[in-house]
Structures are given as structure tokens and as C-alpha cells.
Amino acid sequence: MNKIWKMLSYQENESIGFLEKLMAERGIKSQEEKEIYLNSDLEYLSDPFLLPGMDKAVKRIEKAVANREKILIYGDYDVDGITSTSLLYRFFDSAYNIKIDYFLPDRIKDGYGLNINSLKEISAKEIDLIITVDCGITAFEEANYLKEIGIDLIITDHHTPSEKLPTAAAVINHHLVQKENYFAEEIAGVGTAFKLAQALSPELVKKMGSELLPIAALGTVADIAPLKDENRILVKNGLKLIEEDKVSGLKILIEELKLDKTKISAGQIGYIIAPPLNAAGRIHDAEEALKLLIGEDKAKLREIAKKLIGINKQRQQQEERIYQAAEKKIKNIDLENEKSIILADSDWHPGIIGIVASRLLEKYNLPVILFAVDQESNTAKGSARSISALNIYQALKYCQSELLNFGGHKAAAGLSIKVDKINKFKNVFKEYLLKNLETEDFLKSKKVDINLDLARVNKEFIQNLEKFRPFGIANPAPKFLFRNLKCNRCYQMGKENKHLKIYLENGIQAVAFNLGDQMEEISASNVDLIAQPEINRWRGQENIQLKVDDYRSQNDTSTALVFEENNYLFYDCRNTEDKRGTLKSLLSKKWLGKGAVYVNHKKENRYFTQNCPEHYFFGNQFELQADFSHLIFYSLPFSWEHFYEILQKFKNNMEAGFVKIILVFSESDIKYNTKLIEHLKQKEIAANNENELDFKGSVRYNKLSRRMENFMVFKDLIFKENLFDLIANVSNFKEDKNES
């Protein structure tokens, strides 16, 4: 097993509505939560004054406006920083009829966030108040400098704060909210700027919705903020309002990218619209992107849009060059031992390594940190991207003694370091991984919302799924498991034959991006697919299509379905063609640790004990110790009591955490167990020198008969496709037993 498909839910009763099931998986259960999720009205936005420091910020800004003080927005060079700056720039223009100053740092010259040299230049402009957006939460030295020279500072940021806060007139950051279930607890920098505008003039923000919300949506999606709660409302409404063309530069950029403004999706923002804006800050000048979002001269805006698209093409070329260079370096790394990819090169552009890190993360499913080395200063700037099991910010915090500085989120971070410290940093980072992650955390994992019969896929079903848009982090497009599908025809398509077109049963087609090299395997046998049903529109025609996320052939033992609930993880490896080969393969994997394996065949038990001595194989007599990582049922137990006894002993001897159970038995085990029980019955008859009819009244015979009846009930449940039912029975078994 090299990969797992984690089931979130399993559907047996087709009359139950999918919308309810899918919303429940996203934690949306009450009627009010469902109403907010499906309608996403702006009235559900949270009170901006729930953010600590907001009242102080509003008073200080109102004072500055009343006294005609000079105000400057200090932003960042990525799309979140650019949109945050443009949102407040537009708001101040409309609210107070003033053109505020702004400053976007240069990625190479200034680096991320506030810096003393830039502040010295700003102070020469006689600025009275600086408002940061998307930065500043750890700018202690810079905040003290501003206090010394008499410039007030308001910090609005969404990055993780330290234990203490910088000295400022006000600090606005959602991490500081103490309220449980805070609705805006994961807003981006632009969302924080939006909350400030809301606090200053809620009525004007409503009036400016067509102008501000598309910008808020753009920054939120580009910063990969979770699309739930407040973020979802901002993005859903912002996407709708794009077509009203209140942001001229955005309208023109969409035209130049040849997109339909009436059908802009979060995916198009992330992959098509945001990259040209991001490219400006990565390899050129972020102010070009800002001018696009605050300007009104259409001729100049079109010129800027074309320029940004051209810069993005240059960025793509540089990205590919860095990616190929990184791949060459990776060939010399023992990835299984290192647990991460940490690379440095003086030829790499610091504005592009983050994108390359994301690509490498996708391919290798390991934490990735790439450093662009500056030989003159003997320092390096890094970009980090993380697997789901690792909070990269906390990992870097553990390594902070080796770093110059760092900041970021759970999934991504930026950092800087002295070049001669990189090797020591690698060792400390690896130390953190070994302490906090299990080997199994590095397995590639795909989440599956629910299983689905292909016959149920129709246009009405797909239209219902549209209610879940916009899709993104924390609100992904629902993914369904389609089992045992026959591929009628399959062909490669696209540039370099990278993609596949698949013709399935019922006339339904599927498209599999980046799986072109898997054509033979997909065509050779029936397959299970993780896919998203959609309507494909092409040249006026509409066809139902599955967008394939992953696949496995029917006999593939390298991918297991995993059912997780109530602290149990059940791995479904049942009914493989080669049961012995499957177990040998599992036991050879380093992620498995030490397995406790139930094998009730004496011959098989001897074979595995001899060939896999590092694991423990047991029959009906056994002792289970605390050092086992997984409980594996190679053989089929004889009853619920038998199954539960084994599982409970394993659970009682393990440390706290998930109980991990792998099921490998097959239906041939049913025949074996049945024969064994029958053999015991006949043996008992023979031992008492009685014929079967006379013996049927004996206690021993009736006990064996009940054992057979119990086994028949048990085997029906344990071979169900829905292992959530098995987990429910396991969870309730002790309670039920006590009651009886």
C-alpha cells in the first residue's frame, strides 16, 4: 500500500439526499448553518468590532481624516497584499475623498513586510499614520522605530502572531479574537482590510459592494484561504459581482485572458487571473499590478494587463527551469530517510521558488523548502510548502534558532537564513519531523466524500452540486467514489499526450488530466475512480463528464480505502487476488512499523513467522504488547466476540491515538472457517460414539451450532463494503454486551 483513499462517508440508502450528507461532512449541520452555507448572504458577515483593536483603529483613522493627516498603506508584493492595498485605497477615496499614499516593498530589495530602510524613505514624505495590510504582526523593531520618529502605526494582518505584539496604535488580527467559533477566524489579509472598511463605514461598504467584493474575492482565493464561513461569503458574492465591471482593470485583464466574466470561478482566479498579478511582484514591480486595480484610464489599463500577462509567461519559463534543476538535485537525496526536500541554489529567483515548491509537494508528498541564495550577503530566502499532517509554521518555530526570520501559515511559509546555517537547519527540521510525524503521514492521501452509482449521475444531480460552489481549500469540489467501472474506450489527448479521454458505461465520458501514461493500465481491467461529475460544454454541446482525480485498477493492492471514525482507522485490503502477496507487501513497508497479524492457518502462520520475523503472528492464543503500530486480520475471526476480543486487547496495550486495523482476509476464509466449525462438530460426535441425530440434543453440539449461526451473521457484516457500519458495531459492542 503506497497510497490511501480516505472515505468521509458511505451511502447505502440511495433515498437519502446527498446535499445533506455532503454538508454534514463540512461540519454544516444546523438549519442556520445550512442557510448560511447555501445562500451566503452578506448579512451573515461578522461584526468587525469583534476584532480586538478595531475600535482603536477606527478612532485613530477618524482623527487622521479630521485633521487632514497624511496616511499611507504599507502592503505586500503578493496578490493578497496588492488587493488589500487597492481595497483600502478605493475605500478611502470614496469615503473621505482623499488619495492616500501607498508603499509596496520590492521582493528582492526590501523583502517581506516592514523594513527600516523603507520606513526611512517613507518618513521623508512626512507621513503621520501608516496602516499595514497583510504584514506587520511580527515587526517589533520597525514598530519601535516608527514610535521613535513619531509616526503612528495601525497593523492589519492575518499571519500568526508571536506571544507578544508590536507597539502600535492598534493591532487587528483574527488570531487575537477569543470568541469560540469566530466566523471570520481564517480571513486573508484582504479580508482583514475589508473588516476595517466595514468598521469605518458599513453603509458605504454595502454601497461599494460591486467594487470591493471582487477585489476581496481575488485576494482571498489567491492567498489560498479556506473557503468557509466569512471567506466563502466574500468570495461567493465577489465572483457574482465581477460581471458588473466596477473594477476596470480587472475587467480588462479578464478580457485579455479571454475568459467569460459571467462565469468566473474560484479555480480561474487561482490558476489564470491571479498569476499575472503575482508575477509582477515576483520578478518585476508589484506596483504595476496595483495600478491595474486602482486605475481608470482604460488605454493604460489594457497596456498594463498585456504587460502583466507577458511577465507571467517569463515567470513560467523561469519556473520550469528551476523545477528541472530541483529535480536533478532530488535524484541525489534519500527521500525516504530525509522525510523532506530542502534545496538551495544561487541561480534561483526568490520570487518563483514558492511555485516550484508547490509543484514538488504535489509530486512527492513531502514538506518542501527551497532557498534562493544571495552570494553577496551570504544569506538565502526560502519558501516552504507542507503536507497536510504538518503545520509548517510550528515546524519553523522549532527551528527558529537557525533562522534569521520566518512567518506564514500551517501550509505555507517564508523564511530567511544564513547560508552556512542551512545544513544545521536541515538536521533540526528533520528532528522535528521525527518527533511529530509518523511514517504513515507521508503516504499520499486522497479524500473521498462519498460513494456513488454511475447510473445516478445526471444533469439534475450535477446542478445540485453547483450549490456547493465556490470550490477551494476547506470547501473542495465533492469527490465521489465510482467502483468497478468498465472502460469501453480510451485515448490520449492534449500536449505530449498528457491527458486521457475515457468512455465508460452508460455513455458517460471521463477526462483524466496528467494520466496519459496510464492508458494501458486503465484500459486493461475494470477500475475504481475518484471523480467529480460535471457538465462539459464544447461547441454548443453539453455532455455529462467525470473529471478524474485518481484511479486504481480492480486488482491494485497499492491503494487502500480507509474508513476513519471514532478514533478507528480501518484499511480495506479485502478480497485481493493474491492475499499472501498483499500481506508480504504491506509488511515490507517502513510506514507500517511493527504489525500484529492474526493468522489462524498453522501453515501460513509458520511461513510468515519465518519470512517476516520483525512482525508478530498469532492465532487463538496470543499476547499483544504496546509496540505494535497496526493490527492486521489476515484471517477471518469466528465471531463478533472473537473479533472484538482481539481488537480490544490490541487497543488496551497501545498508546493514545488512532486504532489502526488492516483487513486482508478474503471470501475464501469463509469456507475455511465454516469447514473448521463443521469439523469440530463431527469430531465431537465421534468422540462421544453417537450418531448425529442422537447428538443434536447435547450442550456441546448446540454450542457449536450457535457458533456457526453467529459466524454467518458476523461474516455478513464484516464483508460489507461500508466499513463505517463495522466501526459503529465495534464502538458500540462493549456497551451492548454490558447491557445484555
N, C-alpha and C positions, 0 to 999 in steps of 0.2 A: 504494500500500500504506500503510494507516494503522494497521494492527494486525497482530500476528503470533500464530500458534498454534504454540507450541514443542513439537514431538514429543519425548518422552523415550524412546520405544521403538516398534518397529513389528513387528507379528506377521503372519507369512505362514503358518507351520505351525500349524494350529489344534489339533494334538495336544499342543503344549507347554502346560504348566499356567500359568494366569495368575497364580496366587498367587506362584510362584517369580519370575516376571518382575517383578511389582509390588514384591515385597520387595527384589529386586536394585536397582531404581530408587531405593529408600530407603536404599541402602547396606548392606542386610542380606543377607549372602552366606554366611557360615559357618553350620554346623549349630547352633552355640551361639547365634549372633545370632538365628537363626530361632526357636529355642526360647524365648529371652528375649522376643522380639517378640510371638510368638503367645500365650504363656502369661502373661507379665508377673507372675510370682510375686514376692512381697515378699522372698523370699530372695535375689533378684538385686540388691537395693538396695546401694549402695556403702557402704564403711566410712566413717562420719562423721569418723574421725580422719585421713582423707586431707586434710581441710581444714586448712591451716596455722592455728594459733591455737586449734584446738579443745581441745587438751589444757589450755592455759592457762585457757580459758573454763570448762571443767568444774571445774578445781581452784578457781577463784575463786568459782564458784557454790556448790560444796560447802562451802567455807569460810563463805560468807554464810549458808547454811542452818544450818550447825552453830552459828554464833554468833548466830543469830536476827537477822541484819541486815535492814534494810528494803530490799526490791528493787522496782524499778519498770521496767515495759516501756514503752519510748518507741516508738510506732508511726507509722502514716501514715493519712491520711484516705481512701485508696482501698481497694478490696476486698482487694488483696494485703496492705496494711498492717493492715487490720482483721482479716483471717483469721490473719495471723501473730501478732497480739496475742492473739486468742482462743485460738489453739492453745497458746501458752506459758502463758497464764492457766489453761487447763484442765489442762495437764500439771503445773504446779507445785501446783495444788490436789490432784491425785491422788497425785503423787509425794511431796510433803512436807507435805501437809495445811496449806498456807498460802495465804492470799489475797494475792497480790501486787498492788501498785498498778499503774496504767497511765496513760498520757497519750497522747491523740491530738490532734495540732495542728489548729487551725482553718485551713481553706484560705485564708480572707481575712485573718484577724488574724495568724496565725503563719506562714503559708506552709509550704512543704515542708521536712521534716527538722528537725534540731535548731536551736533559736534561743536566744539568750542570755536574752531576757525570759522565755520559758517555763521555762528552766532555773533562773532565779532563783526563780520560783514553786515549782518542784519542790524546790529546796534547802531551802525553808522547812518542808517536810514531814519533814526530817531523813532523807532517803533516803541509803543507803550505797552502793548499786550500781544503775546504770542499764544495762539491756540494750536496745539499739536493735533494731528489726526493720524491714526494708525501707527503711532510711535510715542515714545517718551516715558513709558511706565518704569523703565529702569535707568533713566537719565539723571542720576544723582548729582554727578559732578557738574553737568550742564545746567541743571536747575539751580544749583548753588551759585554758579557763575552769573546767571540772569538776575538772581536776587541781589547779588553784589553790585551789579551795574544798574539796578533799578527798573528792570523790565519784568512785568508780571507775566505769569505763565499759567495757562489752563491746559491740562493734559487730558486728551480723549484718546483712549487706546483700548484694544481688545486682547492684547497679548498678556501672558501670565505674569502677574506682579511678583516682586520679591516680598519678603516678610515685612519690610518697611517700604514706605512710599517716598518719592522725591518731594522736595519742598516746592509747593506750588499754591497758587490762589485757589485752585480746585483740581481734583483728580477724578475723572469719570472713567470707570472700567467695570464691566459687568461682573468680573470676578469678585468685586468688593460687595456685591449685593448679598445680604444674609438671608433673604427670604427663600424658603423652600419652594422648589418647583417654579423658580422665576422664569417667566415666559420668554424673556429676551436673554437667557443665560449663555447663548452661544453666538451672539451677533458679531459681525465682522467690524472692521474699522469704519466702513461706510455706514453700517447700521448704528454705530455709536454716534457718528456725526449727525445722522438722521434724528436720533433721540434728542440731541442738543437743539436742533432746529425745532423739533416738536415742543420742547420745553419753552423755547423763546417765543414761539407764536403758533399754537396748534391750529388756529383757523387759517393762517397763511399757508401752513404746510398742506392742509387739505386742499386749499385753492391751487397750490403749486404741484399737486399730485402727479400730473402728466409730465412735469418737468423733473421732479426729484425722484420719483419712484423708479423710472427706468435706470437712472444712474445708480440708485441703491441696489437694484437687481443686478446690474452689471458688476459692481464691486463685490457683492455677496457671493455670486456664483464664481467669479474669477478667483476669489480667495479660498475657494473650496470650503465654505462654511456649511454646516449641516442645514439641510433644507427642511427644517421642522419649526414649529411654533412661530415666533416673530419673524424669523428669516423666511419661512415659507410664505407668510402673508406679504412681506415686502417683495419677494421675487415673483410670486404669482400675479400680483397686481401690477408690478413693474413691467412684466412681459406683455400683459394686455395693453398697457398704455404706450408702449413703444410706437405703435402704429399712428398715434396722434401727432407725431413729429414735432414735439416741443423742444427736443434737443437736436438742433440742426446737424451738428457734427456726427452724431450717432446715426441719424437718418442717412446721411451721405456715405458714411462708412459701410452701412448695411447695403446700400445700392452698389458701391464699388466691389463689395464681396459677392454681389449677385444673389442675395438672399431675399426671401419674401418677408417683408416686415410684418405681415399679418399672421405669420406662423412661426415667429421666433421662439425657440425652445431654450431651456437652460443648457442643454448639450451644445447648441450652436453658439451660445455665448462663451462657454468654456473652451471649445475647440476651434472656433472660427473668428468670433468677434474680439474676444479678449487678447488673443496672441499678438495682433499688430500693435495694440496699445501697450502690452507688456514689453514687446520688442524694443520700443522707444527707450524705456528705462533700462533695459538690459544692455544694449550695445550702442545707444545713441543718446538722446536727450529726452527725459520724461516730460519736459515742458511741452514738447510737440503734441503729445497725447492729451495733455491738459488743455491746450489751446483748442483742440478739436472738440472738447466737451464744454467749453465756456464761450467759444466764439460764435459769431452770427454771420460773418461775411462768407457767403456760400462758395464763391470762387476760391477764396483762400482755404476754406474747409475742405473742398474737394482736392485741392493740391496737397494738403496735409494728409488726407486719407490715403491718397495714392502713394505718398512718400512712406507712410507707416506700413502699408502692405509690402512695399519694396524692402523696407528694413527687416520686416518679418521673414521674407524669403532669404535674406542674408543670414538671419539668425538660424533658420532651418539648416542652411548649408554648414554653418559652424557647429551646430548641434550634432549633425551626422558625423562630422569629423571627430569631435570629442567622443561621441559614442563609440565609434570604431576603435579609437585609441584606448578607451577604457576597456573594451572587450579584449584587446590584446594583453593588457595588464592582468586582467582577471584570469587568463589562462595559467598564470604563474602562482595563483593563490589556491591554497587548500580550503575551499569554501566550507566544507563540512566541519573542519576544525576551527576556522576563524569565526564562523557564525555571522559575519557581516562583510560588506565590501567597503573598504576605506582606501581611497586612492588620491594621489596628489600629482600635479603637473604644472610646470611654469608656462606651458603653451595653452592652457585652458582659460577661457574667458569666464570671469566670476559671475557674469550675468546670465550664463547659459547652463552652468553645471547643475542647477536645480532641476531643469527639464530632463537632462540626461540621467540624473539620479532617479527621477520618477520612472523612466523607461527601464532602467536596470532593476529597480524594485519590482516592477511588473514581471520582468523575465525571471529573476532569480528568487523572488520572495524572501529577501534578506534585507536587513537595515542597510542603507547605502549612505555614505558620506563622501562627497567629492570636494577636494580642495584645489583652488586656483592659487598658485604660488606667485608671490611678488618677490623676485630675487633681490631687488634693491633694498627693500625694507626687511627682508628675511622673515616675512610673515605670509600667512595664507588665509584666504577667505573660503569658508566652506558652506555647502548646502547639504542638509540631511533630510532623508525621507525614510519612513518607518513602516514596518509590518504592523498589522492590527493589534498584535499581542504586546507591543512595546510602546510605551509613552516616551518618545524621543526627547522631549523636554526634560523629563525626570532623569533620563539616562545621561544627558549632557550636564545636568546639575550635579550628578555624582562625579563627573569628570572635570568640574569647573576649575580645579586647582591647576590643570594643564592648559586651560584656555585663557585667551585674552578677554573674550566676552562671548555671550550666546543669548539667544532668545527664540521664542517660537511657540508651537502648539504640540499636541500629542502626536500628530502625524508628520509634521514638517518643522524644520528649524534652520536658523542661520547661525554661524559661529565664526570666530577668527582665532588664530593660533600662531605661535612662533614655529617656524619650520622645524627647528631642532627638537620640538616637543611632540611632533606627530607620532613617532614610534611609541613613546611613553603613553600618549593618549590612546593609541590602539589597544595597548595592554589593559589600561584601566577600563576602557569601554567594553572590552571582551569580558573582563572580570564582572562588570555589572550584568552583562547578558547571562553569564553562567549562574549568577546568583538569583536572577529574577525570571528567567525563562526556562521552560522545559524544551527538550529537543523537539517534541511534537509541535511546539508553537511555530516551528519553521516550515511545517508542511504547507503546501499550497492548499488553500481552502476556498470553496465557493459556497455561498449561501443560497438555499432554495426555499422560496416562500411556501410552496405547496405543490402537490402532485396534480396532474390534470389529464383527463382523457382527451386525446386529439379530436374526437368527434364533437366535443363541446365547444370547440373554437369556432366562433362565427363573428360577424360584424358587430352584433349587439353586445357580445361579450367584450370585444376589444373597445367599443365605445364606453363601456362601463369602467374599463381600466384607465381611460383618459382622465377620469375624475381624480386620479392619484397624482397627476402632473402638478407642478414641475418636478422632474426626477433629478436626483443628485445625491450627495452624501447624506446619510441618515434617512433618505426617502428614495431609495433606488427604484428603478422600474421593476415591478413584480416579476420574479423569475419562477418559471414553472418546470416541474419535472415531468417529462413525457417518456414513458417507459416502453421498451420493446417495439420500436418503430422500424418498419421496413423501408429501406431506401430503394425506390424504384429506378431512379436515375440520378447521376451526379456528375458535375463537370467543373473544371477550374475556370476562374474568370479574374478579371482585374489585372493591374500591372504586375508583371512577373508571375502571373497565375497564383497570386497570394490568397485568393478567396475561393469559396465554394458555393455553387448553387445546387441545392438538393431537392429532388422531387420525392415527396413522401406519399403515404396513403391518403385517401380521401381527396386527392387533387391538391393538397396543401403543399406549398413550396417552403423552403428554408434557405436562409443565406448564412454562411459561416465565415466571418471575416478572419483572416490570418490563419486559416486551417487548410489552405490549398494543398499543403504537403501531406495531409491526412486522408486524401481522397480514397486511396486503395483500402485503408482500414475501415473507413465509414461505409464504403460500398460492399465490403466483404461479408458483413453479418448485420443482424438487427442491432439497433443502437438505443441507448438511453440518452436523452438530450436535456440540458438545462437551456431554456429558451424563453424569449419574450414574444408573445403574439402581437402582431401589428398589421396595419393595412399599408401595403406598398402601392404608392401612386406613381405611375410611369406612363407618360404619353397619353394621358386621359383615361387610362385603365386602372382599376382598383383590384388588387389581389390580396387575399389573406396570406400572411407570411410569418414564419417563425424566425426571429433573429437569434441565432445560436450563440450562447455564451460558453458552453463546454459540452463535451460528449464523452461517452465511454461505450465500447462495444460490449455485447452481452456477456462475453467471457473474460472481460477485463477485470483482473484482480488488483490492479494498481490504484483503483479509485473506489473508495468505500462510502456508502451512505452512512451518515452519522445522525443519530437522534439524540437530542440533548434536552433534558428536563429534570427538575427536582434534584440537581447535582449528580445525575446519572448521564453518562455518555455511552450509548450503545452503537457499536460499529457493525454494520451489516455486511458480512462476508459469507453469507449462507449460500448453499447450493452452487458452489463453484464446481467446474468440471473436474479439476484436479485439487481435491481437498488437501492432500498431503503436501503438494507443491505450494499451495496457498499459505499453509501454516509455516513451512520452511522459509518462504519469502518474508513473511511477517516477522519471524523470529530473528532474521538476519539484519533487520533494520535497527539502526542505532537509536532512533527516536523511541523505540519500544521499551528500552530499559530492560527490566527483568520480568518475564511473564510467568504467571501461574496458570498451567494448562490442564484442564480436565480432559483426560483420555481414558475411557472405560474399556478399550480394547487392549488386552495384555500385550499382544504382539506389537501394536502401534506404540504403546507406552514404552516398551523396551527400545524400539527403533529410535524414537525421539530422545529418550534419555541418553542413549549412546551418541547420537549425532548432534544434539544441542544441549550439552551439559551445563551451560550457563543459565538455563531456564529450569523451572520446576514442573514436573509432570506427575499428576496424581489421579487416583481412581476414587473408590468409595472411602478409603482410609486416607486421611490427609491432615497436614498441619500447614497453616498459612501464616507467613511472617510479614513484618511491616515493610520489607524492602521490595515488594512486588509493585510494579507500575501498572500492569494490566492483568485482568482476569480473562482467560480465553477459554471458551467452550468449544473444544474440537469435537467432542462427543455430545450427544443429546442426553440430558438428565432424564430420570424416570418419572418425575412428578414435580408439581409446584413446590412441595415440601423439600424435595431433594435439591431443586434449583435454588430455592431461597436459602437453604442451609449453607450451601457453598458460597453464595453471594454474600450472605451476612457475615460469615467468618472472614472473608476477604475484606469486607468493609470495616469490620471491627479492628482489624490489625493494620489498617492504613492510616496515614496522616490525613488531616482535614483537606478537603478539596473534592474534585470530581471523581466519582467511581467509574472507572473506565473498563467496559466489558466488550469483548470482541466475540461475535458469534460466527463460527466457521462450519458448524455441522451442516449436513445436507439431508435430504429426504431419505437417503439410504439408511440413515441412522434410525429412522422409524422402524424399518424392517428388522434391523439388528436388535433394538430394544424389545420389540414385540416377540421375536423368536426367543429372546432370553427369558422373558416372563413366562412364555408358554413352556419353555424347557424346565423352569423351576416348578411349574405346576405338575408336569409329568413326572419330574424327579420326586416330588413329594408323594404322589400317588404310588409310585413304585416302591418307595421307602416304607410305605405302610401296607404293602401287599394287598391293595384293594383296587377294584376296578373304578373307572372314573365316575360312573353313576352313583356308586355307593359312597364315594369320597366327597361328593359335592356338598354334603352337609357339614363337613369338618370346618373348624375355625381357620386352620392354615390355608385350606383351599379357597375359602371365601375371602380371606385377606389378599391372596394373590389375584383373585378375580377383581376385587376392588382396585388393586394396584393397576390392573390392565385398564379398567374403566377410567381411573384418574389419569393414566398416561394418555389415553385417547383425547381427553378434554385438554390436557396440558399441551399436547403436540399441535392441536388446532390453533391455540393462541400463539405459541412460540414460533409458528411458521407464518403468522400473518405478516403482510407487507408493512402494516402500520406498527412500528415498534414503540410508538408512544403509548399504545394500549398495554404493551408489555411493561413499560416503565411505570404506568399507572398501577398495574397489578402488583409490581414489586414494591412500590411506595406504600400501597395500602395493605399488603399481605399480612404484616405483623399485627396491624390493628384489627383486621378481620379475624385473624387467628385467635387473638386475645378475647374478642367478643364471643367467639364460638366456644 
